[in-house]
Amino acid sequence: MSIKTRPATSLRRNISFLGRWLRNPKAVGAVVPSGKSLAAAMVAEVDREAEGAIIELGGGTGNITAALLHASFPIDDITVIEREPAFHRVMAQRFPEVRLLQGDAVDLRRLLREAGIGKVKAVVSSLPLLSIPDRICLQIVAEAMAVLDENGVFIQFTYGPASPVSRSILARLGLHGRRASWVMDNIPPASVWRYRPHHAAGIGEPETEVAEALHQRSA
Ligand SMILES: C[S@@+](CC[C@H](N)C(=O)[O-])C[C@H]1O[C@@H](n2cnc3c(N)ncnc32)[C@H](O)[C@@H]1O
């Protein structure tokens, strides 16, 4: 199947990204979009055989989306969440056939419910978790865990040396994280992390913890 994407030079994408970053560096979180190797390393963590939706958090100018399509994941399985209207517009132009939802990742359950999306096998996030306050980070990761299928995985890259989801959040939500790969040829070098509930490995009671975190969010 041929997928329509509109041409957008990497220069134009980088300028658009840089403009947004200069205005709000904390919210966007990186000076340049992910490189091809990093995007491919993220996508390599998505299970090809499993059924279910792939949710991308923080579409930006679309490099992870492009990697998902390049890796031949079905276009109907992909949904991209982007909060910033300017990036949402760039994405809509670049990927007119991909389902794009403009909204905040903290509202993930509601966004997916309203879009009629059920079973989710992977949440692929390039959100700037290290710049996000812990409380919001907890909410976002809890939302992701709440929408994931029992064998689902939360995938996140980081430029930092350690897990981009803090130990306290991992403990709070009963999650296990591991570094899946290093991408040394990205600028800056990055690593890709995978997170799953401990109960997938037969430990703990994460559903209780996730429910509690979600409850605290609305309290
Ligand atoms: C580091 S950029 C990544 C862009 C692109 N996926 C890439 O890897 O090149 C992070 C993106 O997340 C978006 N973003 C940040 N916080 C968000 C939130 N809470 N919900 C949805 N999108 C968010 C930003 O607007 C930005 O487009």
Ligand as a Chemical Component Dictionary entry (heavy atoms), coordinates in Angstrom:
data_LIG
# 
_chem_comp.id                   LIG 
_chem_comp.type                 NON-POLYMER 
_chem_comp.pdbx_formal_charge   0 
_chem_comp.three_letter_code    LIG 
# 
loop_
_chem_comp_atom.comp_id 
_chem_comp_atom.atom_id 
_chem_comp_atom.alt_atom_id 
_chem_comp_atom.type_symbol 
_chem_comp_atom.charge 
_chem_comp_atom.model_Cartn_x 
_chem_comp_atom.model_Cartn_y 
_chem_comp_atom.model_Cartn_z 
_chem_comp_atom.pdbx_ordinal 
LIG C1  C1  C 0  11.247 16.237 21.857 1  
LIG S1  S1  S 1  9.845  16.590 20.834 2  
LIG C2  C2  C 0  9.822  15.100 19.897 3  
LIG C3  C3  C 0  9.298  15.255 18.505 4  
LIG C4  C4  C 0  9.409  14.038 17.598 5  
LIG N1  N1  N 0  8.583  12.921 18.045 6  
LIG C5  C5  C 0  10.835 13.590 17.470 7  
LIG O1  O1  O 0  11.206 12.599 18.125 8  
LIG O2  O2  O -1 11.559 14.215 16.719 9  
LIG C6  C6  C 0  8.528  16.474 21.987 10 
LIG C7  C7  C 0  7.146  16.764 21.446 11 
LIG O3  O3  O 0  6.221  16.490 22.483 12 
LIG C8  C8  C 0  5.214  17.503 22.493 13 
LIG N2  N2  N 0  4.659  17.526 23.856 14 
LIG C9  C9  C 0  5.274  17.960 24.983 15 
LIG N3  N3  N 0  4.492  17.750 26.046 16 
LIG C10 C10 C 0  3.348  17.166 25.596 17 
LIG C11 C11 C 0  2.169  16.675 26.236 18 
LIG N4  N4  N 0  1.999  16.766 27.551 19 
LIG N5  N5  N 0  1.215  16.085 25.471 20 
LIG C12 C12 C 0  1.378  15.988 24.124 21 
LIG N6  N6  N 0  2.475  16.433 23.467 22 
LIG C13 C13 C 0  3.456  17.007 24.186 23 
LIG C14 C14 C 0  5.962  18.770 22.108 24 
LIG O4  O4  O 0  5.077  19.740 21.600 25 
LIG C15 C15 C 0  6.929  18.217 21.043 26 
LIG O5  O5  O 0  6.323  18.230 19.775 27 
# 
loop_
_chem_comp_bond.comp_id 
_chem_comp_bond.atom_id_1 
_chem_comp_bond.atom_id_2 
_chem_comp_bond.value_order 
_chem_comp_bond.pdbx_ordinal 
LIG C1  S1  SING 1  
LIG S1  C2  SING 2  
LIG S1  C6  SING 3  
LIG C2  C3  SING 4  
LIG C3  C4  SING 5  
LIG C4  N1  SING 6  
LIG C4  C5  SING 7  
LIG C5  O1  DOUB 8  
LIG C5  O2  SING 9  
LIG C6  C7  SING 10 
LIG C7  O3  SING 11 
LIG C7  C15 SING 12 
LIG O3  C8  SING 13 
LIG C8  N2  SING 14 
LIG C8  C14 SING 15 
LIG N2  C9  SING 16 
LIG N2  C13 SING 17 
LIG C9  N3  DOUB 18 
LIG N3  C10 SING 19 
LIG C10 C11 SING 20 
LIG C10 C13 DOUB 21 
LIG C11 N4  SING 22 
LIG C11 N5  DOUB 23 
LIG N5  C12 SING 24 
LIG C12 N6  DOUB 25 
LIG N6  C13 SING 26 
LIG C14 O4  SING 27 
LIG C14 C15 SING 28 
LIG C15 O5  SING 29 
# 
